[in-house]
């Protein structure tokens, strides 16, 4: 299963603009989630600081996609 | 002489002969039907032509193409080569005779009794039959169900959409391969898919099949400022074709429920 890719890395200015347009970001560890992909239970989210969080199908957080 | 066909039973009453025995019938004719026979047996016409017959088989000789004269056999010999006793009775006659019944023998035989029974004997000798009310009722119910499914009725078709056995995928500001062409070995059913995006034409989302958009929009084709909601369900994707999804902004979503067959 190929690892999904984030489409657009949002700058702080873009995030501020979206919030000004009433977009509400979900949060993870007090960081805004700027992208998400869920493939058959495998989840990856991208955060505003450029980091990514991966969770496998068993709900465990892992470092690599597919682990 | 009357031109009406003449048919009589031979012998007058059915008889039984032992295996290996023969029974001669010295009767000319152009038509013969096996009225009754307990097994397949051999008929020898004019001590020359041997044919295998069974109950309800018929033989009718044609007219000579050149002379137009009706062909006839002079006599018939029943040979019991069945391996056991044979009980039989024939009908022999001449004249122009045809019936509205058809009997066939060989690898496949079909025998019907009006309204209630159809029997099919396979080459291997297995008898398939529909001869009871419960089976008839089940077949009728199946026919009705299939008819309803085939109707272009949205309410009935909705029953096809089930998530049982299906996987899901969801993309927001991300893209991925839902099912690769290599993983799609036997086809995929898209049970339900939905895309939405809100914003300008760079905020599109779509689901592609074989590299072509199934639902949603691509860059440059999305409205400059507006919302799009597209959904689709119960689509079969042939084997070897990839399914991909793409969302280009936080305001765009692509969701799919699918079953890999």
Interface residues (C-beta under 8 A of the other chain):
Chain A: X1 X2 X3 X4 X5 X6 X7 X8 X10 X18 X23 X25 X34 X35 X36 X37 X38 X39 X40 X44 X46
Chain B: X167 X168 X169 X170 X171 X172 X173 X174 X175 X176 X177 X178 X180 X246 X247 X248 X249 X250 X251
